[in-house]
């Protein structure tokens, strides 16, 4: 016998509501030692100029993707972040941000404290129409050489989603190493982290992502 509308019982748990208050994310953790970077750039299939973002480039930066807003850019620059860009025909094709000291990681909804000599690589982006042309590889390898010659911090930490295969391929191709993973559970807006380090990296990963000072 088919149940009438009044006899149909609602589910005990609202899955959609539960997904809003409880989420779980897992990311690979990568490490790059720029001191070991060869002094050669992996060239893209199109001519590029790579350099730091300048104040006069900000309007062009805002055109790269719709979600780019001026206020966060200015805030990052004021905090000491740097943005390394790849230009083609005076347009930004790709960029990556770098932060030092204390950095907010939006994917983990928490701030991390970096050891001396480390920087955090965040928000790497390549215009969709220029992906698969080696732009990202030139962006990263040119940055590694610039950082080795111009900055005191020599080691780069980043996270990458395990399903983001292009980002993982680009990271491995430019000398980054996957050294562990971090699992984040967010319950009612509060992040709870659990990190897993490969042999020899457990202490470093816990220091950056778990221990709070």
C-alpha positions as CSV (number, residue, x, y, z in Angstrom):
1,X,0.0,0.0,0.0
2,X,1.4,3.4,-1.0
3,X,1.9,5.8,2.0
4,X,-0.1,8.9,2.1
5,X,1.6,12.3,2.4
6,X,0.8,12.5,6.1
7,X,2.3,9.1,6.7
8,X,5.7,9.9,5.1
9,X,8.2,10.7,7.9
10,X,10.9,13.3,7.4
11,X,14.5,12.1,7.7
12,X,15.9,12.2,11.2
13,X,19.0,14.1,9.9
14,X,19.0,16.9,7.5
15,X,22.0,16.1,5.4
16,X,22.2,19.5,3.8
17,X,22.2,21.2,7.1
18,X,24.7,18.8,8.5
19,X,27.1,19.4,5.6
20,X,27.0,23.1,6.5
21,X,28.1,22.6,10.1
22,X,30.5,19.7,9.6
23,X,33.0,19.4,6.8
24,X,36.2,17.4,6.2
25,X,39.0,18.3,3.9
26,X,42.3,16.6,3.2
27,X,45.3,18.2,1.5
28,X,48.8,17.1,0.5
29,X,51.7,19.2,2.0
30,X,54.6,20.1,-0.3
31,X,58.1,21.3,0.4
32,X,60.6,23.0,-1.8
33,X,64.2,24.0,-1.0
34,X,65.1,26.8,-3.4
35,X,68.7,26.5,-2.4
36,X,68.7,23.3,-4.5
37,X,67.1,25.0,-7.5
38,X,69.0,24.7,-10.7
39,X,69.8,28.0,-12.3
40,X,67.6,27.4,-15.3
41,X,64.0,28.2,-16.0
42,X,61.5,25.7,-17.6
43,X,60.2,27.8,-20.5
44,X,56.6,27.9,-21.5
45,X,55.2,27.4,-25.0
46,X,54.6,31.2,-25.2
47,X,57.0,34.1,-24.4
48,X,56.6,35.2,-20.8
49,X,58.1,37.9,-18.6
50,X,58.1,36.9,-14.9
51,X,58.5,39.4,-12.1
52,X,56.9,40.8,-8.9
53,X,53.6,42.4,-8.9
54,X,54.0,46.2,-8.9
55,X,51.4,48.8,-7.8
56,X,50.8,49.8,-11.4
57,X,49.9,46.2,-12.2
58,X,47.1,45.9,-9.7
59,X,44.3,46.9,-12.1
60,X,45.5,44.3,-14.6
61,X,45.7,41.7,-11.8
62,X,42.0,42.4,-11.0
63,X,41.1,41.5,-14.5
64,X,42.6,38.0,-14.3
65,X,39.6,36.5,-12.6
66,X,36.3,37.9,-11.4
67,X,36.9,37.0,-7.7
68,X,40.0,39.2,-7.5
69,X,39.3,42.3,-5.4
70,X,41.5,45.3,-4.6
71,X,41.1,45.4,-0.9
72,X,42.5,41.9,-0.2
73,X,45.4,42.6,-2.6
74,X,46.3,45.8,-0.7
75,X,46.0,44.1,2.6
76,X,48.4,41.3,1.6
77,X,51.0,43.7,0.2
78,X,50.8,45.7,3.4
79,X,51.4,42.5,5.4
80,X,54.5,41.8,3.4
81,X,53.2,39.2,1.0
82,X,54.7,39.1,-2.5
83,X,53.0,38.1,-5.7
84,X,55.1,36.6,-8.5
85,X,53.4,37.0,-11.9
86,X,53.9,35.8,-15.5
87,X,53.1,38.3,-18.2
88,X,52.4,37.8,-21.9
89,X,51.7,40.8,-24.1
90,X,51.6,42.9,-20.9
91,X,48.7,40.8,-19.5
92,X,49.0,38.6,-16.4
93,X,48.7,35.0,-17.4
94,X,49.5,33.4,-14.0
95,X,50.5,34.3,-10.5
96,X,51.3,32.9,-7.1
97,X,51.3,34.6,-3.7
98,X,54.0,34.1,-1.0
99,X,53.7,34.9,2.7
100,X,56.1,34.7,5.6
101,X,55.9,34.7,9.4
102,X,52.2,34.3,10.2
103,X,49.9,33.4,7.3
104,X,46.2,32.8,7.2
105,X,45.3,29.6,5.2
106,X,41.7,30.0,4.0
107,X,41.4,26.3,3.1
108,X,42.1,25.3,6.7
109,X,40.4,28.3,8.2
110,X,43.3,28.9,10.5
111,X,46.6,30.8,10.7
112,X,49.9,29.1,10.6
113,X,53.3,30.2,12.1
114,X,56.2,29.7,9.8
115,X,59.7,28.9,11.0
116,X,62.5,31.3,10.2
117,X,63.6,30.8,6.6
118,X,60.2,29.5,5.3
119,X,57.5,31.0,3.2
120,X,54.0,29.8,2.4
121,X,52.9,29.5,-1.3
122,X,49.2,30.3,-1.7
123,X,46.7,31.0,-4.4
124,X,48.5,29.9,-7.5
125,X,46.4,30.6,-10.5
126,X,46.7,30.3,-14.3
127,X,44.2,31.6,-16.8
128,X,42.2,28.6,-18.1
129,X,43.0,29.3,-21.8
130,X,46.7,29.2,-21.1
131,X,46.8,26.0,-19.0
132,X,48.8,23.0,-20.4
133,X,51.3,25.3,-22.1
134,X,54.0,25.3,-19.4
135,X,53.1,28.7,-18.0
136,X,52.8,27.4,-14.4
137,X,56.2,25.6,-14.7
138,X,57.9,28.8,-15.9
139,X,56.2,30.8,-13.2
140,X,57.4,28.5,-10.4
141,X,61.0,27.8,-11.7
142,X,61.6,31.5,-12.3
143,X,60.4,32.4,-8.8
144,X,62.7,29.7,-7.3
145,X,65.7,31.3,-8.9
146,X,64.6,34.8,-7.9
147,X,63.9,33.8,-4.3
148,X,67.3,32.0,-4.0
149,X,69.1,35.2,-5.1
150,X,67.0,37.8,-3.4
151,X,65.4,36.5,-0.2
152,X,66.5,35.1,3.1
153,X,63.7,32.6,3.2
154,X,64.7,29.6,1.1
155,X,62.1,26.9,1.8
156,X,58.6,26.8,0.6
157,X,55.6,25.1,2.2
158,X,52.2,24.7,0.5
159,X,49.1,22.6,0.4
160,X,47.4,21.1,-2.6
161,X,44.2,19.2,-3.0
162,X,44.8,15.6,-3.9
163,X,42.2,15.8,-6.7
164,X,44.0,18.8,-8.3
165,X,46.1,16.7,-10.7
166,X,47.5,19.6,-12.8
167,X,48.7,21.4,-9.6
168,X,50.3,18.2,-8.3
169,X,52.1,17.5,-11.7
170,X,53.3,21.1,-11.8
171,X,54.6,21.0,-8.2
172,X,56.5,17.7,-8.8
173,X,57.9,18.9,-12.1
174,X,59.3,22.0,-10.5
175,X,61.1,20.1,-7.7
176,X,58.5,20.2,-4.9
177,X,58.2,17.1,-2.7
178,X,55.1,15.8,-1.0
179,X,56.1,15.5,2.6
180,X,52.8,14.6,4.2
181,X,49.1,15.5,4.5
182,X,46.7,17.4,6.7
183,X,43.2,16.5,7.5
184,X,40.9,19.3,8.6
185,X,37.5,18.8,10.2
186,X,35.4,21.9,10.6
187,X,32.6,21.6,13.1
188,X,30.3,24.7,13.6
189,X,33.0,26.8,12.1
190,X,35.8,25.6,14.3
191,X,38.7,23.8,12.5
192,X,40.3,20.7,14.0
193,X,43.5,19.6,12.3
194,X,45.3,16.2,12.2
195,X,48.6,16.1,10.3
196,X,50.5,13.1,8.9
197,X,54.2,13.5,8.0
198,X,56.5,11.3,5.9
199,X,59.6,10.0,7.7
200,X,61.7,12.9,8.9
201,X,59.0,15.6,8.4
202,X,56.6,14.9,11.3
203,X,58.1,17.5,13.6
204,X,58.2,20.2,11.0
205,X,54.6,19.6,9.9
206,X,53.3,19.6,13.5
207,X,55.3,22.7,14.3
208,X,53.7,24.6,11.4
209,X,50.2,23.3,11.2
210,X,49.4,21.9,14.7
211,X,51.4,23.5,17.4
212,X,50.2,27.0,18.3
213,X,52.4,29.7,20.0
